[in-house]
Amino acid sequence: MKHFGGEVLFLDRNDINTDEIIPAKYLNESSKNALKPNLLEDLKIAGFDPQKDINGKGVIVSRANFGCGSSREHAPWALEVNGINIVIAESFARIFRQNMYNCGMIACELSVPVLEELFEEFAGLKTTLLADTEKCSLCFRAGQKEKIVPFILKDFEKALVEAGGWVEYAAAHY
């Protein structure tokens, strides 16, 4: 089974759209890898520098309506080739959320109070996350601080994640 987690990138903003995740000018690229250097290059958040802040991260924690905008798969692909395999937010644009699972990644929805606690306790610290897909728990750690948060992973989402995405799931089941 694939490992989900890693160092956390906190992006404290609602409505991060697919054009900010990967600008439309890169949609003609013929491989996922070609998207890698351009992830989040147009995202404007005070103190965020995509050239310095993305490398080595495996997780994004954000706010509401992550992945809004167009329905292209390039946005999850750009996350995937940069090693980000789980995005945590209050909510996701429907198609973006499904594209994450279709790629074998996790789009995890948490409540506003839980997200507030995570931002208050861990943003600004070197934080890591380990997601346990069997127990449906997220373990956040920064130094001596640790917080375990339950999450919901529906059966079919779990099947897609375990298979590595829709194509792999379909190949095994049809």
C-alpha positions in Angstrom: 0.0 0.0 0.0 1.1 3.5 -0.8 2.4 5.7 2.0 0.2 8.9 2.5 1.7 11.8 4.3 4.9 13.7 4.6 5.9 17.2 5.5 2.9 19.6 5.6 2.5 22.8 3.5 -0.1 25.1 5.1 -1.9 27.3 2.6 -4.2 29.6 4.6 -6.7 30.6 2.0 -10.1 29.7 0.6 -10.8 29.2 -3.1 -7.4 28.1 -4.4 -8.3 27.4 -8.0 -6.9 25.0 -10.6 -5.3 27.9 -12.5 -3.3 28.7 -9.3 -2.4 25.1 -8.8 -1.1 24.8 -12.3 -1.5 27.7 -14.7 -3.4 27.1 -18.0 -0.4 28.0 -20.1 1.1 24.6 -19.1 -1.9 22.5 -20.2 -0.3 21.6 -23.5 2.5 19.7 -21.8 2.6 16.0 -22.9 3.8 14.5 -19.6 2.9 14.9 -15.9 6.6 15.5 -15.1 6.7 18.6 -17.3 4.2 20.2 -14.8 6.5 19.7 -11.9 8.4 23.1 -11.8 5.2 25.2 -12.2 3.1 24.0 -9.3 1.5 26.9 -7.4 3.6 29.4 -9.3 0.7 31.9 -9.6 -0.6 31.4 -6.0 -0.5 34.6 -4.0 -0.4 34.2 -0.3 1.6 36.5 1.9 4.9 34.7 2.8 4.5 31.9 0.3 7.2 31.3 -2.2 6.6 28.3 -4.5 10.3 28.1 -5.3 11.2 27.5 -1.6 8.1 26.2 0.1 7.0 23.2 -2.1 10.1 21.1 -2.3 9.9 18.1 0.1 6.3 18.5 1.0 3.8 15.6 0.8 0.7 17.2 2.2 -1.3 20.4 1.7 -3.6 21.8 4.4 -5.8 24.6 3.2 -9.3 26.1 3.6 -12.6 25.8 1.8 -13.3 25.1 -1.9 -9.8 23.8 -2.8 -9.5 23.0 -6.5 -12.3 25.2 -7.8 -12.2 26.4 -11.4 -11.8 24.2 -14.4 -12.2 20.4 -14.4 -8.8 19.4 -15.8 -6.8 16.6 -14.3 -3.6 18.6 -14.6 -4.0 20.1 -11.2 -3.9 16.8 -9.3 -1.1 15.6 -11.7 1.0 18.6 -10.8 0.5 17.8 -7.1 1.4 14.2 -7.7 4.6 14.7 -9.6 5.7 17.0 -6.7 5.2 14.3 -4.2 2.0 15.7 -2.7 -0.4 12.8 -2.2 -3.0 14.2 0.2 -4.8 17.5 0.4 -6.8 18.4 3.5 -9.4 21.2 3.3 -12.8 22.1 4.6 -14.2 21.4 1.1 -13.2 20.7 -2.5 -14.6 21.5 -5.9 -16.5 18.3 -6.8 -14.5 17.4 -10.0 -11.1 18.2 -8.5 -12.0 16.0 -5.5 -12.9 13.1 -7.8 -9.8 13.7 -9.9 -7.7 13.3 -6.8 -9.2 9.9 -6.1 -9.0 8.9 -9.8 -5.2 9.5 -9.5 -5.0 7.4 -6.3 -4.6 10.4 -4.1 -6.6 11.6 -1.0 -8.8 14.7 -0.8 -9.6 14.8 2.9 -12.4 17.0 4.2 -12.2 18.2 7.8 -14.5 20.6 9.7 -13.7 24.3 10.2 -13.1 23.9 14.0 -10.6 21.1 13.3 -8.8 23.0 10.6 -8.7 26.1 12.9 -6.9 24.0 15.5 -4.5 22.6 13.0 -3.6 26.1 11.7 -3.3 27.5 15.2 -1.2 24.6 16.6 1.0 23.6 13.6 1.2 26.3 10.9 4.6 27.9 11.0 6.2 24.7 12.5 8.0 21.9 10.7 5.0 19.6 10.7 4.7 16.1 9.4 1.6 14.0 8.8 1.0 10.3 8.6 -2.3 9.2 7.2 -3.6 5.7 8.2 -6.1 4.7 5.6 -7.1 1.5 7.6 -7.9 3.4 10.8 -9.0 6.6 8.9 -6.8 8.8 11.1 -4.3 11.6 10.5 -1.4 12.0 12.8 0.1 15.5 12.8 3.5 15.9 14.5 5.8 18.9 15.1 8.5 18.4 17.7 6.8 17.1 20.9 3.3 18.2 19.7 1.1 15.5 18.3 -2.6 15.5 17.2 -4.6 12.6 15.9 -7.6 13.5 13.8 -10.2 11.1 12.4 -11.3 11.4 8.8 -13.8 9.8 6.5 -12.7 7.6 3.6 -15.7 6.0 1.8 -15.3 2.5 0.6 -15.0 3.3 -3.1 -12.5 6.1 -2.4 -10.5 3.7 -0.4 -10.6 1.1 -3.2 -9.3 3.8 -5.7 -6.5 4.8 -3.3 -5.5 1.2 -2.6 -5.5 0.4 -6.4 -3.4 3.5 -7.2 -6.2 5.3 -9.0 -9.1 4.7 -11.4 -7.1 3.2 -14.3 -5.5 0.6 -12.0 -8.8 -0.1 -10.3 -10.6 -0.6 -13.6 -7.8 -2.9 -14.9 -8.2 -5.1 -11.8 -12.0 -5.2 -11.7 -13.2 -5.1 -15.3 
